Amino acid sequence: METIVIIGNGISGVTAARHIRKLSDKRIVIISAESEYFFSRTALMYVYMGHMKFEHTQPYENWFWKKNRIELVHGYVTTLDHKNKQLHLKEGEPLAYDKLIIATGSKPNRFGWPGQDLKGVQGMYSKQELEQLEKDAPDNEACHRAVIVGGGLIGIELAEMLRSRDIPVTFLVRESSFWNGVLPEGESQMINEHIREHHIDLRLSTNLVEILADENGKARAVVTDKGDTIECNLVGLTAGVTPNVDFLKGSGIELGRGVKVNRFLETNIPDIYGIGDCAEQHESIGNRRPIEAVWYTGRMMGETLAQTICGNKLEYKPGHWFNSAKFLDIEYQTYGWVFNDNARKEYEEHFHWRHPKEKICITISYHKENRLFLGINTFGIRMRHEIFDQWLSEERSVDHVMEYLKDANFDPEFYTQYEDAIVQSYNQQFGTTIQPRKKSWKRIFIKA
């Protein structure tokens, strides 16, 4: 019986295992040093905030794995011997494989800051980091202030987590505006306002210089490049993540930042594959980045590779870009491509609308010459993924999107609708006379 070994029990590795089992009777082994059972990483913040228990983040009952003949090994892989098709573990006997899937995910970036290895300094990515946060910041008496370094999605999540326990937070962001390496200016500025409204001490254009220790080797303060010393009990390093592939150095597998793979998710070594956050495409797929640390792409890679492993060789085709996140109270969705002001293509124009009172806005990008719809960002308005995916595939014009924008509204019965105001602003800006169409549910469901 062919043995498939998967290193990593995150969404990509577990999805691959589930689909291989659906398609075959192969022996499947999953190795993980982080947790015994698969859990939803995106839900960790809600455990700390008291909305759920850790066991609630596990999508499958503990008996699921044995019933589906998926063997779980709780251990750490130290070296890979691809010539003999063996994995050496920190403890126990070597494990042989016929095909190997590397799905080891990411780890928080560390940029060599003095003091970055002190007690009380951590990222917020793993189960172990959640457990450490519970110890170091159980309440605002034990933790009188936290400093977060890095203005990305993990940073804003950690800030929300800590504020849920009334812990004061200082947020150091090296950019001139929050996440403006991704968001256009108007959206980024709105999020700046929202962060400060939640009593978070947001310091833009500010870099960490050093983390100072107390007499017990624990973080007591940070020093910034503005000359400020900020007293704190906790330092959250959330300046992005990097593929967790250090153990593969010298293994013969081609590495860049991550495990180099082709469109079939194959490495340079036969029968070894890479998926998820740790996989790096030799060449980017369209406008996508070579490494995508995104939940849904990890799931898609797992599904795709399972087909190849089971004899139906399939190319990884992620389709149109989309993503979603939450900035404190504001839900964010993006479909297609809306580039920030520095990365915007020369042919790309933006239409931006913001509600005059509420933290709600959209930005639509389109080709300035042929008016082809390129993408949309929404903040505080839920839109339907399948509708925008359809419009992008059909290469609709921006005028068509505005005319039928009501069709994309996620739930018009229970949420306020803003499409009329959006289209009115669009008409005023561009001198058009578009009339927003009423919803046609039959048309949506037939086409979707």
N, C-alpha and C positions, 0 to 999 in steps of 0.2 A: 504493500500500500504506500502510495506517495505521501510524504510528510511535508506539509507546508508550515513553516515557522514564521511567526509575525512578531517583530520586536516593537512593542508599544501597544497599549490598550486604549488609545484615544479613539475619536470618532472614525478616523480613516482605517486604522487597523481592525477595529471591531466590525466596521461595515464590510471590509474585505472578508473577514472570517464568516460573517453571517451569509454573505452571498455565495461564497465558495461552498458552504454547507448546503445551501439551497440547490446548488448545481451539481454536487458531487458527494462521494463518500470518502474523500481524501482525509487523512489524519491532519488535524489542525491544532497547532500549539501557539498560544499567545504568551509572550513574556513581558512582564512589567515590574519595574522596581518601585513605581509610585503608589499603586493601589492594587488590592487584590482583585477588585471588580471594576468594570467600566463605569464611569460616572460622567455627567454632563458638566464639563469645565465651565461653561458660561453661567452655570447656576451657583457657582461657589459664593459669589457675592451675597446671594440671598440667604445662604446659610448663616453667614456672619450677621446679617441684618435681622435675623430671627423669623424670616418668612417661611423657612423650611428647615428640616433636619438633613444631615448629610445623606442619610440613607434614601431620602426622597429624590436625590440627584441621580440615583442609579435606575436607569430605565428598565432593567431586567431583574427579575427575582434571582436569588443566588442559585436556585436549582436549574435555571435556564441553560447554563453552560454545560452541565453534565448531561442534561436531557438532549442537547444538540451536539453532543460529542465534541465539544471544544475544550481542549485541555488548557488550564491556566497555570502558569509558572510564575510565582512571585520571586523575582530575582533580578540581578543586574548583569548585563552582558559586558565583559571586559574586553574580549578580543574576538575577531572574526577570522577564521581560517577557511578561505573560499576554495583553496585547492583540495582540501579534505572535506569540504562542506560541513564544517563544525562551528559551533559557537561555544566559547569558553565563558563560564559564569563565575561570578565572585565566589559563590559557594556551590558545591555539587559537581556532578560529572558533566563533561561536555555534551552538548545536545546536537545531534545530527539532523540535517535537513536535506530535502531534495530541491525545494524552492524556498527562497527567503524573501520576506517583505520587510523592509525597513520603514517603520512608521513611528519614529521616536519623538516627533513633535519639536517643540521649541524650548528655550530657556531664556530668562531675562538677561538683557544686555548688562554688562559691567564694563566700564570704560577706563578702568584703572584709577578711579578717584581714590585719593588717600583716605583710609578709614572705611572703604566699602565693605570690608569683611568683618567689621565689628558686630557685636551682638546688638540687636535692635535695628539692624539694617537688612531689608529683604525686598524681594519682588512680590508679585501677587499673581502667580500663574498656576502653581501646583497645590495639591491637597496638603502637603507638608507646610507650605507657606500660609495657607489658611489656618492651620493648627497653630503655627507660630504667632500669627496675628492675634489669635484668641488669647495667647499667653501674654504677649507684650502690650496689647491694647484692649483689655477687657472693658474698660470704661475710662471716663475722663479724669478719674482720680489717679489711676495707675499711669495713664498717658495724658499729660497735660497739654501736649501739642505734638502733632505729626507734621513732617515735611515730606512732600511728594515731589520727586524729580522726574520730569518727563511729561509732556503734554499730549499723550495719545489716549486711546480708548481705555486701556488698563488703568492709566492714571486717573481718569475721571471716575471710573468705577470704584477705585480705592478711596477716592475723596468722598464719594457718596456713602460708601460703607462706614467710614470713620465718622462722618457727620451724623449718621443714623444713631450713633451712641454719644452724640454731642461732644465729640473730640475736636478741638480746634485744629484746623488744617491750613498750612501754607503750601501753596502749589507753585513750584518753580518751572517755568516754561521758557526754553531758550529762544523760541520764535517770538516775533513781534505781536502775534495774535494766536489764540488757541487753535491748534490743528490747521493752521493756514498753509501747511504743506500739502493738504488734501482739499480743504474747503475754500471756495471763493470768499472774498473779503466780507461781503455782507453777512454771510452765514457765520463766519468765524467771529465777527464782531458781536453778533447776537448771542453766541455761546459765551463769549467773555462776560457779557452783561448777566447772563443766567447764572454763571458760576458765582459771580460776586453777590448776586441776590440770595444765594444759599450760604452766605457768610463764610465763604472760602477766600482766604487771603491769596489772590491770584497775582503773581509777580511775573510779568512778561519780560522778554529779552533778558532773562536772568539765568546764569549758569551756576551749577554746583562747582566749588573749588575743592572743598575738603570737608570731611566729617570728623568731628572732634570726639574724643573718648573721655569718659569719666575714669575714676580710679579702679573701677571694676571691669574695664574693657568694653563698656556699653556706650552706644551713641548718646551724646549729651547735647550736641549742637551741630549746625552746619554753617559753613562759611561760603558766601556767594561772591561772584565776580564784581558785585556792586560794593563790596566791602562790609556787608552786613553779616553779623553772627546771630543766628536764629536758634534759640534754645529749644530743644525737642527731646522726646523719649523714643521716637520712632522715625526712621527714614525709609520711605518707600521708593525703591528704584524701579521706575516704570518707563524707562527710556527705550521702549521697544523690546523685541525679542530676536533671537537668532537661532538657526537650526541646531538641534541637539545631536551633533555628529562627531564630537571630539573622540569618542571611542573607536571611530573608524579610520583615524589617521594611521597611515602605514599599512592599511588592510589591502591595498590594491584597488579599492573602489575610488573612482574619480570624484573628487570633492571640489566644490567652489565654496560658496558660503554654506551650501547644503549638499545633499547627495545629487549628483548630476544625473538627470534622466532624459530620455527622449520622449516623443509623443505617446509611446506605448508604456511609459513609466518604467522602462528598462534601464539599468545601470550599464556600465561598461563590462561587467562581469556576468556571464550567462547565468540565468536562473536566480538573479538577485534584482529586486525591484525597490523603488522608493516612492512613497506616497505621503500626502499630507504636508504639514508645515516644514518638514525636513527635506522635502523634494525640491530640486531646482531645475527648471527646464533649461536645456542648452540655449534655446532661443525663445524669447517671450511669445506667448500666444496673443496676437493682436496687440492691444494696448495694456494687457495684463502684465503684472510683474513676474519675473522668473520664479520667485517664491511667493506663495500666497498663504499667509497664516490666517485662513478663514475657515470657519466650521463647515460650510456647505461644500466648498471645493474639496476638503478632505473626504467628505462623504462620497462625493462624485468620483474621486480617484479610487476609493475603495470599491465602489460598484463596478467601475470600468475594469480595474485590474482583475477582479474576480472572474470576469468573462475570459480574459486572456489566460489566466491560470487554468481555467477549465476547458481550454481548447478553442475558444472563440476569440481570436486575437482582435482587440478593439483599441482604437486610438482614443486618447483622452481629448474630449471636446467639451469644454465647460460652458459654451454658449455665451450669451450676453452677460456682461458683468452686472451683478447686483450685490447689495449688502444692506444690512440694517444694524442699528445700534441705538443706545439710549444715552443722552446727555442729561443726567439727573432726571428732570420731569419731561424732557423733550424727546420724543421718538424721532429717529432719523432713518430715512430710506434713500437709497440711490439705485437708479437703473440706467444702464448705458454709461456714458462718459460725460462728466462735468468736471473739467480740470480747474485747479486753482489758478490764481492770476499769473503766477510765474510759469506754470506748465501749460497754459492754454495754447492750443494750436492757432496758427495764424488765420485759419479759416473759421475758427470757432467764435460764435457770438453767444451772449447770455441775455436772457430775460429774467429779471429778478423781481419778485414781489414779496413784500413783508406786510403783515398785518399791522395797522397803526397802533394797536394797544397790546395785543397778546404776542407771546414768543412763538409765532407761526410764520413760516416763509417757504417759498419754493424758488428754485433756480432751474431754468430750462436752457439747455445748450442746443445750438443748431448751426448748420453750415450757412455762412452768411451769403453764399452765392446761390445755392440751389434750395436753401431753406429746409434741408433734410434734418429731421429730428435726430439728435445725437444722444441725449440723455436728460435725466431730471434728478434733482435732489429735493426731498421734501422734509420739512421739520414741523412736527406737530400736526401733520395731516397724514392719515393712513391711506395708501394707494394700493391698487391691485397689481401684484407682480405679473400675472398672466397677461394683463392688458398691455403693459409697457413692453413686455417681451414680444408680444404679437406686433405691436407698432414698430419696434426696432427691426424685427424680421421682415416686415412688409415694407420697410423703408418709407414710412409715412413722413409727411411734411410737418413742420412745427405748427402750421395753421390747422392741419387736421387734428393734431393733438389738442390744441386749444379748443377747437369746436366740440370735440367729444370728451373733454377732460372729465365731465361728470361721470362718464362710463367707468373711469378708473377709481372713483371714490369707493373706499373699502366698505363703509357702513353708513349710508346716508340716513338711515332711519334713527340712529341713536347719536350721531355726531353732527355738529354744525357744518354746513357746507359753505365753502368759500369760492367755488368756481366762478360764480357770476362776478364777484369783485376782482378775481384774478384776470378773467378775460376782459373786463372793462379796462383794467390797467394796461393790459397788452394792447388793446385797440388804441388807447390814448398814446402809448409810446410809439407805435408803429403805423398809426393812421389807418388801421384796418377796421372792418365792420363785421367781424365774426360774431355770430350769435351762438351761444352755448346750447347744444342740443339737450333735450330731456333724455333721461335714461331710457334705454331700450334693453331690458334684461334678456329678452329673447335673442337679440343680436349678440350680446356679450357671451352668453352661454353656448350658443351655436359655434361662434368663432373660437372661443377659448377651449 
